[in-house]
Amino acid sequence: MPHLTLEYSDNLGTAISPAVLRGLNHALVGTGHFDEADIKTRALAFDCVAIGTDNAPRAFLAATLSLLSGRSLQVRQEIAQALLTALEAAVPANGNALQTSVQLVEIERDSYAKSHRA
């Protein structure tokens, strides 16, 4: 834990890369709340999107961070802001009006199961 999923409109092109994902992992480690080997990040591009009703060049980047329950609201806000700042710095708008969002989702700690094998 945590699991970071990025969903984005494919008109951002190659703005999302493995290097960007690793940079986001570094930002999460930098908060002091996660062990680096526990962070799993993935990105999904969508080629069929509608943003608003206008045909203006628009793009979106929506990050969902799933993490185990038990952190205070202040800590969750700190993590969300750190992730938003990292996303804004790492992902160019590529000529679009880019909307970037971060949502933290708590997973009930008592119902989470994990296995680690070498």
C-alpha distances in whole Angstrom, upper triangle without the diagonal:
3,6,9,12,16,19,22,26,27,30,27,28,27,25,22,21,19,20,19,15,15,17,14,12,15,15,11,12,15,14,14,11,8,9,10,9,5,6,7,10,13,16,19,23,25,29,30,29,32,31,34,37,39,39,38,35,32,28,25,21,19,15,13,10,8,6,7,11,13,13,17,18,19,16,14,18,17,14,15,19,17,16,19,21,19,20,23,24,23,24,28,29,31,34,33,32,28,26,23,20,17,15,13,12,11,10,12,10,13,13,10,10,9,11,12,15,17
4,6,10,13,16,19,23,25,27,25,26,24,23,19,19,17,18,17,13,14,15,12,10,13,13,9,11,14,13,13,10,8,9,10,10,6,5,6,8,12,14,17,21,23,27,28,27,29,28,31,35,36,36,35,33,29,26,22,19,16,12,10,7,6,5,7,11,13,13,16,16,17,14,12,15,15,11,13,16,14,13,16,18,16,17,20,21,20,21,25,26,29,32,30,29,25,23,20,17,14,13,10,10,10,10,12,12,15,15,12,13,11,14,14,18,19
4,7,10,13,16,20,21,24,22,23,22,20,17,17,15,17,15,12,13,15,12,10,14,14,11,13,16,15,16,13,11,12,12,11,8,6,5,6,8,11,14,17,19,23,24,24,26,26,29,32,33,33,32,30,27,23,20,16,14,10,8,6,5,7,10,13,16,15,18,19,20,17,14,17,17,13,13,17,15,13,15,18,16,16,19,21,19,19,23,24,27,29,27,27,23,21,18,16,13,12,10,10,11,10,14,14,17,16,12,13,12,14,15,18,20
4,7,10,13,17,18,21,19,20,19,17,13,14,13,15,12,9,11,12,9,9,12,12,10,13,15,15,16,14,12,14,13,13,11,7,6,5,6,8,11,14,17,20,22,21,23,23,26,29,30,30,29,26,23,19,16,13,10,7,6,4,6,9,12,15,18,17,19,18,19,17,14,16,16,12,11,14,13,10,12,15,13,12,16,17,15,16,19,20,23,26,24,23,19,18,14,13,10,10,9,10,12,13,16,17,20,19,16,17,16,18,18,21,22
4,7,10,14,15,18,16,17,17,15,12,13,13,15,13,10,13,14,11,12,15,15,13,16,18,18,20,18,16,17,16,16,14,11,8,6,5,6,8,11,13,17,18,17,20,20,23,26,27,27,26,24,20,17,14,10,8,6,5,6,8,12,15,18,20,20,22,21,22,20,16,18,18,15,13,16,15,12,13,16,14,12,16,18,16,15,18,19,21,24,21,21,18,16,13,12,10,10,11,11,14,14,18,19,22,20,18,19,18,20,20,23,24
4,6,10,12,14,12,14,14,12,9,11,12,14,11,9,13,13,10,12,15,15,14,17,19,19,21,20,18,20,18,19,17,13,11,8,6,5,6,8,11,14,16,15,17,17,20,23,24,24,23,20,17,13,10,7,6,5,7,9,11,15,18,20,23,22,24,22,23,21,18,18,19,15,13,15,15,11,12,14,13,10,13,15,13,12,15,15,17,20,18,18,14,13,10,10,9,10,12,13,17,18,21,23,26,24,21,23,22,23,24,26,27
4,7,9,12,11,13,13,12,10,13,14,16,14,12,16,16,14,16,19,18,18,21,23,22,25,23,22,23,22,22,20,17,14,11,9,6,5,6,7,11,12,11,14,14,17,20,21,20,20,18,14,11,8,6,5,6,8,11,14,17,21,23,26,24,26,24,25,24,20,20,21,18,16,18,18,14,14,17,15,12,14,17,15,13,15,15,16,18,16,16,13,12,10,10,11,12,14,15,18,19,23,25,28,26,23,25,24,26,26,28,30
4,6,8,8,10,11,10,9,12,15,16,13,13,17,17,15,18,20,19,19,23,24,24,27,26,24,26,24,25,23,20,17,14,11,8,6,5,6,9,11,9,12,11,15,18,18,17,17,14,11,7,5,4,6,9,11,14,17,21,24,26,29,27,28,26,27,26,22,22,23,20,17,19,19,15,14,17,15,12,13,16,14,11,12,11,13,15,12,13,10,10,9,10,12,14,17,18,22,23,27,28,31,29,27,28,28,29,29,31,32
4,5,6,8,11,11,10,14,17,18,16,16,20,20,18,21,23,22,23,26,27,27,30,29,28,30,27,28,27,23,21,17,14,11,9,6,5,6,8,7,9,9,13,16,16,14,14,11,9,6,6,7,9,12,15,18,21,24,28,30,32,31,32,30,30,29,26,25,26,24,21,22,22,19,17,19,18,14,15,17,16,12,13,11,11,13,11,12,10,10,11,13,15,17,20,21,25,26,30,32,35,33,30,32,31,33,33,34,35
4,5,6,8,9,9,12,16,17,15,16,20,20,19,22,24,23,24,27,28,29,32,31,29,31,28,28,28,24,21,18,15,11,9,5,5,5,8,9,12,12,16,18,18,15,15,12,11,8,9,10,12,15,17,20,23,26,30,32,35,33,34,32,33,32,28,28,28,26,23,24,24,20,19,21,19,16,17,18,16,12,13,11,11,13,11,13,12,13,14,16,18,20,23,24,28,29,32,34,37,35,32,33,32,33,33,34,35
4,5,9,9,11,14,18,19,17,18,21,21,20,23,25,25,26,29,30,30,33,33,32,33,30,31,30,27,24,20,18,14,12,9,9,8,10,10,12,12,15,17,15,13,12,9,8,7,9,11,14,17,20,23,26,29,33,34,37,35,36,34,34,33,30,29,29,27,24,25,25,21,20,21,20,16,16,18,16,12,11,9,8,9,8,11,10,13,14,17,19,22,25,26,30,31,35,37,40,38,35,36,35,36,36,38,38
4,6,6,8,11,15,15,13,15,18,17,17,20,22,21,23,26,26,27,30,30,29,30,27,28,28,24,22,18,16,12,12,9,10,10,13,12,14,13,17,19,18,16,14,10,9,7,8,9,12,15,18,21,24,27,30,32,35,33,34,32,32,30,27,26,26,24,22,22,21,18,17,18,16,13,13,14,12,8,8,7,6,9,8,10,9,11,12,15,17,20,23,25,28,30,34,35,38,36,34,35,33,35,34,36,36
4,5,8,10,14,15,13,15,18,18,18,21,23,23,24,27,27,29,32,31,30,30,27,28,28,24,22,18,16,13,12,9,11,10,14,14,16,16,20,22,20,18,17,13,13,10,12,12,15,17,20,22,25,28,32,34,37,35,36,34,34,33,30,29,29,27,24,24,24,21,19,20,18,15,16,16,13,10,10,10,8,11,11,14,13,15,15,18,20,23,25,27,30,32,35,36,39,38,35,35,34,35,34,35,35
4,5,6,10,11,10,12,15,15,16,18,20,20,22,24,25,27,29,29,28,28,25,25,26,22,20,16,14,11,12,10,13,13,16,17,19,20,23,25,24,22,20,16,16,13,14,13,16,17,20,22,25,27,31,33,36,34,35,34,34,32,29,29,28,25,24,24,23,20,19,19,17,14,15,15,12,9,10,11,10,13,14,16,15,17,16,19,20,23,25,27,30,31,35,35,38,37,34,34,32,33,31,32,32
4,6,10,10,8,11,13,13,13,16,17,17,19,22,22,24,27,27,25,26,23,24,24,21,19,15,14,11,12,11,13,14,17,17,19,19,22,24,23,21,19,16,14,12,12,11,14,14,18,20,23,25,29,31,33,31,33,31,30,29,26,26,25,22,21,20,19,16,16,16,13,11,11,11,8,6,6,8,8,12,12,14,12,14,13,16,17,20,23,25,28,29,33,34,37,35,33,33,31,32,31,32,32
4,7,8,6,7,11,11,11,13,15,15,17,19,20,22,24,24,22,23,20,21,21,17,15,12,10,8,9,9,12,14,17,17,20,19,23,25,25,23,22,18,16,13,12,10,12,12,15,17,20,22,26,28,31,29,30,29,29,26,24,24,23,20,19,19,18,15,15,15,12,10,12,12,8,7,9,11,12,15,15,16,14,15,13,15,16,18,20,22,25,26,30,30,33,32,29,29,28,28,27,29,29
4,5,5,6,9,10,11,13,14,15,17,19,20,22,24,24,22,22,18,19,20,16,14,11,10,9,11,11,15,17,20,20,23,23,26,29,28,27,25,21,20,17,16,13,15,15,17,18,21,23,26,29,31,30,31,30,30,28,26,26,25,21,21,21,19,16,17,17,14,12,14,14,10,9,12,14,14,18,18,20,17,18,16,18,18,21,22,24,26,27,31,31,34,32,29,29,27,27,26,27,26
4,5,5,6,9,10,11,12,14,15,16,18,20,22,22,19,19,15,16,17,14,12,9,9,9,12,13,17,19,23,23,26,26,29,32,32,30,29,25,23,20,18,16,17,15,17,17,20,21,24,28,30,28,30,30,29,27,25,25,24,21,21,21,19,16,18,18,14,13,16,15,12,12,15,18,18,22,22,23,20,21,19,20,19,21,22,23,25,26,29,29,32,30,27,27,24,24,22,23,23
4,5,5,6,9,10,10,12,14,15,16,19,21,21,19,19,15,16,17,14,14,11,12,12,15,16,20,22,25,25,27,27,30,33,33,31,29,25,24,20,19,16,18,16,18,18,21,22,25,28,30,28,30,30,29,26,24,25,23,20,20,20,17,15,17,16,12,12,15,13,9,11,14,17,17,21,22,23,20,21,18,20,19,22,22,24,26,27,30,30,33,32,29,29,26,26,24,25,24
4,5,5,6,9,10,11,13,14,15,17,19,20,18,18,15,17,17,14,13,10,10,10,13,14,18,20,23,22,25,24,27,30,29,28,26,23,21,17,16,13,14,13,16,16,19,20,24,26,28,26,28,27,26,23,22,22,20,17,17,17,14,12,13,13,9,8,11,10,6,8,11,14,15,19,19,20,17,17,15,16,16,18,19,22,24,25,29,29,32,31,28,28,26,27,25,26,26
4,5,5,6,9,10,11,12,14,16,18,18,15,16,13,13,14,10,9,6,7,8,12,14,17,20,23,22,25,24,27,31,30,29,28,24,22,18,16,13,14,11,13,13,15,17,20,23,25,24,26,25,24,22,20,20,19,16,16,17,14,11,13,14,10,9,13,12,9,10,14,17,18,21,21,22,18,18,15,16,15,17,17,19,21,22,25,25,28,27,24,24,22,23,21,23,23
4,5,5,6,9,10,10,12,15,16,16,14,14,10,11,13,10,10,8,10,12,15,17,21,24,26,26,29,28,31,34,34,33,31,28,25,22,20,16,17,14,16,15,17,18,21,24,25,23,26,25,25,22,20,21,19,16,17,17,14,12,15,15,11,11,15,13,11,13,16,19,21,24,24,25,21,21,18,18,17,19,19,21,22,23,26,25,29,28,25,25,22,22,20,22,21
4,5,5,6,9,10,10,13,15,16,14,15,11,14,15,12,12,10,12,13,17,18,22,24,27,26,28,27,30,33,33,32,30,26,24,21,19,16,16,14,16,15,18,18,22,24,25,23,25,24,23,20,19,19,17,14,15,15,12,10,12,11,8,9,12,10,8,11,14,17,19,22,22,23,19,19,16,17,16,18,18,21,22,24,27,27,30,30,26,27,24,25,23,25,25
4,5,5,6,9,10,11,14,14,12,13,11,13,13,10,10,8,11,11,15,17,20,23,25,24,26,25,28,31,31,31,29,25,23,19,17,13,13,11,12,11,14,15,18,21,22,20,21,21,20,17,16,16,14,11,12,12,9,7,9,10,6,7,11,10,8,11,14,17,19,22,22,22,18,17,14,14,12,14,14,17,19,20,24,23,27,27,23,24,22,24,22,25,25
4,5,5,6,8,10,12,12,9,10,7,9,10,7,8,7,11,13,16,19,22,25,28,27,29,28,31,34,34,34,32,29,26,23,20,16,16,13,13,11,13,14,17,19,21,19,21,21,20,17,16,17,15,12,13,14,11,9,12,13,10,11,14,14,12,14,18,21,23,26,25,25,22,21,17,17,14,16,15,17,18,19,22,21,25,25,21,22,19,20,19,21,21
4,5,5,6,9,10,12,10,10,8,11,12,9,12,11,14,16,20,22,25,28,30,29,31,30,33,36,36,36,34,30,28,24,22,19,18,15,16,14,16,16,19,21,22,20,21,22,20,17,17,17,15,12,14,14,10,10,13,12,9,12,14,13,12,15,18,21,24,27,26,26,23,22,19,18,16,18,17,20,21,22,25,24,27,27,24,25,22,23,21,23,23
4,5,5,7,9,11,10,12,10,13,13,11,13,12,15,16,20,22,25,28,30,28,30,28,31,34,34,34,32,29,26,23,20,17,16,13,15,13,15,15,18,20,20,18,19,19,17,14,14,14,11,9,10,10,7,6,10,9,6,9,12,11,11,14,17,20,22,25,25,24,21,20,16,16,13,15,15,18,19,21,24,23,27,27,24,25,23,25,23,26,26
4,5,5,8,7,7,9,8,11,11,8,11,11,14,16,19,22,25,28,30,28,30,28,31,35,35,35,33,30,27,24,21,17,16,13,13,10,12,12,14,16,17,14,16,16,15,12,11,12,10,7,9,10,7,7,11,11,9,11,14,14,14,16,20,22,25,28,26,26,22,21,17,16,13,14,12,15,16,17,20,19,23,23,20,22,20,22,21,23,24
4,5,6,7,5,6,6,10,10,8,12,13,16,18,22,25,28,31,33,32,34,32,35,38,39,39,37,34,31,27,25,21,20,16,16,13,15,13,15,18,18,15,18,18,17,13,14,15,12,10,13,13,10,10,14,14,12,14,17,17,16,19,22,25,28,31,30,29,26,24,21,19,16,17,16,18,18,19,21,20,24,24,21,22,20,21,20,22,23
4,5,8,8,10,9,13,14,12,15,15,19,21,24,26,29,32,34,33,34,32,35,38,39,39,36,33,31,27,25,21,21,17,18,15,17,16,18,19,19,16,18,18,16,13,14,14,11,9,12,12,9,10,13,12,11,14,16,15,15,19,22,25,27,30,29,28,25,24,20,19,17,18,17,19,20,22,24,23,26,27,24,25,23,25,23,26,26
4,6,7,10,11,14,14,12,16,16,19,21,24,27,29,33,34,32,34,32,34,38,38,38,36,34,31,28,25,21,20,17,17,14,15,14,15,16,16,13,14,14,12,9,10,11,8,6,10,10,7,9,13,12,12,15,17,16,17,20,23,25,28,31,30,28,25,23,20,18,15,16,14,17,17,19,21,20,24,25,23,24,23,25,24,27,27
4,6,8,10,13,13,12,16,17,21,23,27,29,32,35,37,35,37,35,37,41,41,42,40,37,34,31,28,24,23,19,19,15,16,14,15,16,15,13,14,16,14,10,12,14,11,9,13,14,11,13,16,16,15,18,20,20,20,23,26,29,32,34,33,32,29,27,23,22,18,19,16,18,18,19,21,19,23,24,22,23,21,23,22,25,26
4,7,10,12,11,11,14,16,19,22,25,28,30,34,35,34,35,34,36,40,41,41,39,37,33,30,27,23,21,18,17,13,13,10,11,12,12,9,12,13,12,9,10,12,10,8,12,14,12,13,16,17,16,18,21,21,21,23,27,29,32,35,33,32,28,26,23,20,17,17,14,15,14,16,17,15,19,20,18,19,18,20,20,23,24
4,6,9,7,7,11,13,17,20,23,26,29,32,34,33,35,33,36,40,40,41,39,36,33,30,26,23,21,17,16,12,12,10,11,13,13,12,15,16,16,12,12,15,13,10,13,15,13,13,17,17,16,18,21,21,20,23,26,29,31,34,33,32,28,26,23,21,17,17,14,15,14,15,17,15,18,19,16,17,16,17,16,20,21
4,6,6,7,11,13,17,20,24,27,30,33,35,35,37,36,38,42,43,43,41,38,35,32,29,25,23,19,18,15,15,12,13,16,16,15,18,20,19,16,16,19,16,14,17,19,16,16,19,20,18,20,23,23,22,24,28,30,33,36,35,34,30,29,25,23,20,20,17,18,17,17,19,17,20,21,17,17,15,16,14,17,18
4,5,6,9,11,15,18,22,25,28,31,33,33,35,34,37,41,41,41,39,36,33,30,27,23,22,18,18,15,15,14,15,18,19,18,21,22,21,18,18,20,17,14,17,18,15,15,18,19,16,18,21,20,19,21,25,28,30,33,32,32,29,27,24,23,20,20,18,19,19,19,21,19,22,23,19,19,16,16,14,17,17
4,6,8,11,14,18,21,24,28,31,33,33,36,35,38,42,42,42,40,37,34,31,28,24,23,19,19,16,15,14,15,19,20,19,23,24,24,20,20,22,20,17,19,21,19,17,21,22,19,20,24,23,21,23,27,30,31,35,34,34,30,29,26,24,21,21,19,20,19,19,21,19,21,21,18,17,13,13,11,13,13
4,6,10,13,17,20,23,26,30,32,31,34,33,36,40,41,40,39,36,33,30,27,23,21,17,16,13,12,11,12,15,17,17,20,21,22,18,17,20,19,15,17,20,18,16,20,21,19,20,23,23,22,23,27,29,31,34,33,33,29,28,24,22,19,19,16,16,16,15,17,15,18,18,14,13,11,11,10,13,14
4,6,10,13,17,20,23,27,29,28,30,30,33,36,37,37,36,33,30,26,23,19,17,14,13,10,10,10,12,15,17,16,20,20,20,17,16,18,17,13,15,17,15,13,16,18,15,16,20,20,18,20,23,25,28,31,29,29,26,24,21,19,16,16,14,15,15,15,17,16,19,19,15,15,13,14,13,16,17
4,7,11,14,17,20,24,26,25,28,28,31,34,35,35,34,31,28,24,21,18,16,13,12,10,10,11,13,17,19,19,22,22,23,20,18,20,19,15,16,19,17,14,17,19,16,16,20,20,18,19,22,24,26,29,28,28,24,23,20,18,16,16,14,15,15,15,18,17,20,19,15,15,13,14,13,15,16
4,7,10,14,17,20,22,22,25,25,28,31,32,31,30,27,24,20,18,14,13,10,10,9,10,12,15,19,21,20,23,23,23,20,18,19,19,15,15,17,15,12,15,17,14,13,17,17,15,15,19,21,22,26,24,24,21,20,17,16,14,14,14,15,16,16,20,20,23,21,18,18,16,17,17,19,19
4,7,10,13,17,19,19,22,22,26,29,29,29,28,25,22,18,16,13,12,10,10,11,12,15,18,21,24,23,25,25,26,23,20,22,21,18,17,19,18,14,16,18,15,14,17,18,15,15,18,19,21,24,22,23,20,19,16,16,14,15,15,16,18,18,21,22,25,23,20,20,18,19,18,20,21
4,7,10,13,16,16,19,19,23,25,26,25,24,21,19,15,13,10,10,9,10,12,14,17,20,23,26,25,27,26,27,24,21,22,22,19,17,19,18,14,15,17,15,12,16,17,14,13,16,16,18,21,19,20,17,16,14,14,14,15,16,17,20,20,24,24,27,25,22,23,21,23,22,24,25
4,7,10,12,13,16,17,20,23,24,23,22,20,17,14,12,10,10,10,12,14,16,19,22,25,28,27,29,28,29,27,24,24,25,21,19,21,21,17,17,20,18,15,17,19,16,14,17,17,18,20,18,19,16,16,14,15,15,16,17,18,21,21,25,26,29,26,24,24,23,24,24,26,27
4,7,9,10,13,14,18,20,21,19,19,16,14,11,10,9,11,12,14,17,19,22,26,28,31,30,32,30,31,29,26,26,27,24,21,23,22,19,18,21,19,15,17,19,16,13,15,15,15,17,15,17,14,15,14,15,16,18,20,21,24,24,28,30,32,30,27,28,27,28,28,30,30
4,6,7,10,12,16,18,18,17,17,15,13,10,10,10,11,14,15,19,20,24,27,29,33,32,33,31,32,31,27,27,28,26,23,24,25,21,20,23,21,18,19,21,19,16,17,16,16,18,15,16,14,15,15,16,17,18,21,21,25,26,29,31,33,31,29,30,29,30,31,32,33
4,6,10,12,16,17,17,15,16,14,13,11,12,13,14,17,19,22,24,28,31,33,36,35,37,34,36,34,31,31,32,29,26,27,28,24,23,25,24,20,21,23,21,17,18,16,15,17,15,17,15,16,17,19,21,22,25,25,29,29,33,35,37,34,32,33,33,34,34,35,36
4,7,10,13,14,15,13,15,14,13,11,12,14,15,18,20,23,25,29,32,33,37,36,37,35,36,35,31,31,32,30,27,28,29,26,24,27,26,22,23,25,23,20,20,18,18,18,16,17,16,16,18,19,21,22,25,25,29,29,33,35,37,35,33,34,34,35,36,37,38
4,7,10,11,12,11,13,12,10,9,9,12,13,16,18,22,24,27,31,32,35,34,35,32,33,33,29,28,30,28,25,26,27,23,22,24,24,20,21,23,22,18,18,16,16,17,14,14,13,13,15,16,19,19,23,23,27,28,32,34,36,34,32,34,34,36,36,38,39
4,6,7,9,9,11,11,9,9,10,13,14,18,19,23,25,29,32,33,36,35,35,32,33,33,30,29,30,29,25,26,28,25,22,25,25,21,21,24,23,20,19,16,17,17,13,13,13,13,15,16,19,20,24,24,28,30,33,36,38,36,35,36,36,38,39,41,43
4,7,8,9,9,9,7,7,8,11,13,16,19,22,25,28,31,32,34,33,33,30,31,31,28,26,28,27,23,23,25,22,20,22,23,19,19,22,22,18,18,14,16,15,11,10,10,9,12,14,17,18,22,23,27,29,32,35,38,36,35,37,37,39,40,42,43
4,6,8,9,11,9,10,11,15,15,19,21,25,27,30,33,34,36,34,34,31,32,32,29,27,29,28,25,25,27,25,22,24,25,22,21,24,24,21,20,17,18,17,13,11,12,11,15,16,19,20,24,25,29,31,34,37,40,38,37,39,39,42,43,45,46
4,7,9,11,11,13,14,18,19,23,25,28,31,34,37,37,40,38,38,35,36,36,33,31,33,32,28,29,31,28,25,28,29,25,24,27,27,24,23,19,20,18,15,14,15,15,18,19,23,24,28,29,32,34,38,40,43,41,40,42,43,45,46,48,49
4,5,9,9,12,14,18,20,24,26,30,32,35,39,39,42,40,39,36,37,37,34,32,34,33,29,29,31,29,26,27,28,25,23,26,26,23,21,17,18,16,13,12,14,15,18,20,24,25,29,31,34,37,40,43,45,43,42,44,44,47,47,49,50
4,6,8,11,14,18,20,24,26,30,33,36,39,40,43,41,41,38,38,38,35,33,35,34,30,30,32,29,26,28,28,25,23,26,26,22,20,16,16,14,11,11,14,15,19,21,25,27,30,32,36,38,41,43,46,44,43,44,44,46,47,48,49
4,6,10,13,16,19,23,26,29,32,35,39,40,42,40,39,36,37,37,34,32,33,32,28,28,29,27,24,25,26,22,21,23,23,19,17,13,13,10,8,8,11,13,17,20,23,25,29,31,35,37,41,43,46,44,42,44,44,46,46,48,49
4,7,11,14,17,20,24,27,30,33,37,38,40,38,38,35,35,35,32,30,31,30,26,26,27,24,22,23,23,19,18,20,20,16,14,10,10,7,5,6,9,11,15,18,21,24,28,30,33,35,39,41,44,42,40,42,41,43,43,45,46
4,7,11,13,17,20,23,26,30,33,34,36,34,34,31,32,31,28,27,28,26,23,23,24,21,18,20,20,17,15,18,18,14,12,9,10,8,5,5,6,8,11,14,18,20,24,26,30,32,35,37,40,39,37,39,38,40,40,42,43
4,7,10,14,17,20,23,26,30,31,33,31,32,29,29,29,26,24,25,23,20,20,21,18,16,17,17,14,13,16,15,11,10,7,9,9,6,6,5,6,9,12,15,17,21,23,27,29,32,34,37,36,34,35,35,37,37,39,39
4,6,10,13,16,19,23,26,27,30,28,28,26,26,25,22,21,22,20,17,17,18,15,13,15,15,12,12,15,14,11,11,9,11,12,9,8,5,5,6,8,11,14,17,19,23,25,29,30,34,32,30,32,31,33,34,36,37
4,7,10,13,16,19,23,24,27,25,25,23,24,22,19,18,19,17,14,15,15,12,10,13,12,9,10,13,12,9,11,10,12,14,12,11,7,6,5,6,9,11,14,17,20,22,26,28,31,29,27,29,28,30,30,32,33
4,7,10,13,16,20,21,23,22,23,20,21,20,17,16,17,15,12,13,14,11,10,13,13,10,11,15,14,12,14,13,16,18,15,14,10,8,6,5,6,8,11,13,17,19,22,24,27,26,24,26,25,28,28,31,32
4,6,10,13,16,18,20,19,20,18,19,17,14,14,15,12,9,12,12,8,8,12,11,9,11,14,13,12,15,15,18,20,18,17,13,11,8,6,5,6,8,11,14,16,20,21,24,23,21,23,22,25,25,28,29
4,6,10,13,15,17,16,18,16,18,16,12,13,15,12,10,13,13,10,11,14,14,12,15,17,17,16,19,19,22,24,21,20,17,14,11,8,6,5,6,7,10,12,16,18,21,19,17,20,19,22,23,26,28
4,6,10,12,14,13,15,14,16,13,10,12,13,9,8,12,12,9,11,14,14,13,16,18,17,17,21,22,24,27,24,23,20,17,14,11,7,6,5,6,8,10,14,15,18,17,15,17,17,20,20,23,25
4,7,9,12,12,15,14,16,14,11,14,15,11,11,15,15,13,15,18,17,16,20,22,21,21,24,25,28,30,28,27,23,20,17,14,11,8,6,5,6,7,10,11,15,14,11,14,14,17,18,22,24
4,6,9,9,12,13,15,12,10,13,14,11,12,15,15,13,16,19,18,18,21,23,22,23,27,28,30,33,31,29,26,23,20,17,13,11,7,6,5,6,9,9,12,12,10,13,13,16,17,21,23
4,7,8,12,13,15,13,11,15,15,13,14,18,18,17,19,22,21,22,25,26,26,27,30,31,34,37,34,33,29,27,23,20,16,14,10,8,5,5,6,5,9,10,8,11,12,15,17,21,23
4,6,9,11,13,11,10,14,15,13,15,18,19,18,20,23,23,23,26,28,28,29,32,33,36,38,36,34,30,27,24,21,17,14,10,9,5,6,5,6,9,10,10,13,15,18,20,24,27
4,7,9,12,10,10,13,14,14,15,18,19,19,21,23,24,25,27,29,29,30,34,35,38,40,38,36,32,29,26,22,19,16,13,12,8,9,9,8,11,13,13,16,17,21,22,26,29
4,7,8,6,7,10,11,10,12,15,15,16,18,20,21,22,24,26,26,28,31,32,35,37,35,33,30,27,23,20,17,15,11,11,9,11,11,11,14,16,16,18,19,22,23,27,29
4,5,5,6,9,10,11,12,14,16,17,18,20,21,23,24,26,27,29,32,32,36,38,35,33,30,27,23,20,17,15,12,13,11,14,14,14,17,19,19,22,23,26,27,31,33
4,5,5,6,9,10,10,12,14,15,16,18,20,21,22,24,26,27,29,30,34,35,32,30,27,24,21,17,15,13,10,12,11,14,15,16,19,21,21,24,25,28,29,33,35
4,5,5,6,9,10,11,12,14,15,16,18,20,21,23,24,26,28,29,33,34,32,30,27,24,21,18,15,14,12,14,14,17,18,19,22,24,23,26,26,30,30,34,36
4,5,5,6,9,10,11,12,14,15,17,18,20,21,23,24,27,28,32,34,32,30,26,24,20,17,14,13,11,13,12,15,17,17,20,22,21,23,23,26,27,30,32
4,5,5,6,9,10,11,12,14,15,16,18,20,21,22,25,26,30,31,29,27,24,21,17,14,11,10,7,10,10,13,15,15,19,20,19,22,22,25,26,29,31
4,5,5,6,9,10,10,12,14,15,16,18,20,21,24,24,28,29,27,25,22,19,16,13,10,10,9,12,13,16,18,19,23,24,22,25,25,29,29,33,34
4,6,5,6,9,10,11,12,14,15,17,18,20,23,24,28,29,27,25,22,20,16,14,12,12,11,14,15,18,20,20,24,25,23,26,26,28,28,32,33
4,5,5,6,9,10,11,12,14,16,16,18,21,23,26,28,26,25,21,19,15,13,10,10,9,12,13,16,18,18,22,23,21,23,22,25,25,28,29
4,6,5,6,9,10,11,12,14,15,16,19,20,24,25,23,21,18,15,12,9,6,7,7,11,12,16,19,19,23,23,22,24,24,26,27,30,31
4,5,5,6,9,10,11,12,14,15,18,19,23,24,22,20,17,15,12,10,8,10,11,14,16,19,22,23,27,27,25,28,27,30,30,33,34
4,6,5,6,9,10,11,12,14,17,19,22,24,23,21,18,16,13,12,10,12,12,16,17,20,23,23,27,27,25,27,26,28,28,30,31
4,5,5,6,9,10,10,12,15,17,20,22,21,19,16,14,10,9,7,10,10,14,16,18,22,22,26,26,23,25,24,26,26,29,29
4,5,5,6,9,10,11,13,14,18,20,18,16,13,11,7,7,6,10,11,15,18,20,24,25,28,28,26,28,27,29,29,32,33
4,5,5,6,9,10,13,14,18,19,18,17,14,13,10,10,10,13,15,18,21,24,27,27,31,31,29,31,29,31,31,33,34
4,6,5,6,9,12,14,17,19,19,18,15,14,11,12,11,14,15,19,21,23,26,27,30,30,28,29,28,29,28,31,31
4,5,5,6,9,11,14,16,15,15,11,11,8,9,9,13,14,18,20,23,26,27,31,30,27,29,28,29,29,31,31
4,6,6,7,9,12,14,13,12,9,10,7,10,11,15,17,20,23,26,29,30,34,33,31,33,31,33,32,35,35
4,6,8,10,13,15,15,15,12,13,11,13,14,18,19,23,25,28,31,32,35,35,32,34,32,34,32,35,35
4,7,10,12,15,15,16,13,14,12,14,14,18,19,22,25,27,31,31,35,34,31,32,30,31,30,32,32
4,7,9,12,12,12,9,11,10,12,14,17,19,22,25,27,31,32,35,34,32,33,31,32,31,33,33
4,5,8,9,10,8,11,11,14,16,20,23,25,29,31,34,35,39,38,35,36,35,36,35,37,37
4,5,5,7,6,9,10,14,16,20,23,26,29,31,35,36,40,38,36,38,36,38,37,39,39
4,6,9,9,12,13,17,20,23,26,29,32,34,38,39,42,41,38,40,38,39,39,40,40
4,7,9,12,14,18,21,25,28,31,34,36,40,41,45,43,41,42,41,43,42,44,44
4,6,9,12,15,19,22,25,28,31,34,37,39,42,41,39,40,39,41,41,43,43
4,7,10,13,17,20,23,26,30,32,36,38,41,40,38,40,39,41,41,43,44
4,6,10,13,16,20,23,26,29,32,34,37,36,34,36,35,37,37,39,40
4,7,10,13,17,19,23,26,29,31,34,33,32,34,33,36,36,38,39
4,7,10,14,17,20,23,26,28,31,30,28,31,30,32,32,35,36
4,7,10,13,17,19,23,25,28,27,25,28,28,30,31,33,35
4,7,10,13,16,19,21,25,24,22,25,24,27,28,31,32
4,6,10,13,16,18,21,21,19,22,22,25,26,30,31
4,7,10,13,15,18,18,16,19,20,23,24,27,29
4,7,10,12,15,14,13,16,17,21,22,26,28
4,6,9,12,11,11,14,16,19,21,25,27
4,6,9,8,7,11,13,16,19,22,25
4,6,6,7,10,13,17,19,23,26
4,6,5,9,11,15,17,21,24
4,6,8,11,15,18,21,25
4,7,10,14,17,20,24
4,7,10,14,17,20
4,7,10,14,17
4,7,10,14
4,7,10
4,7
4
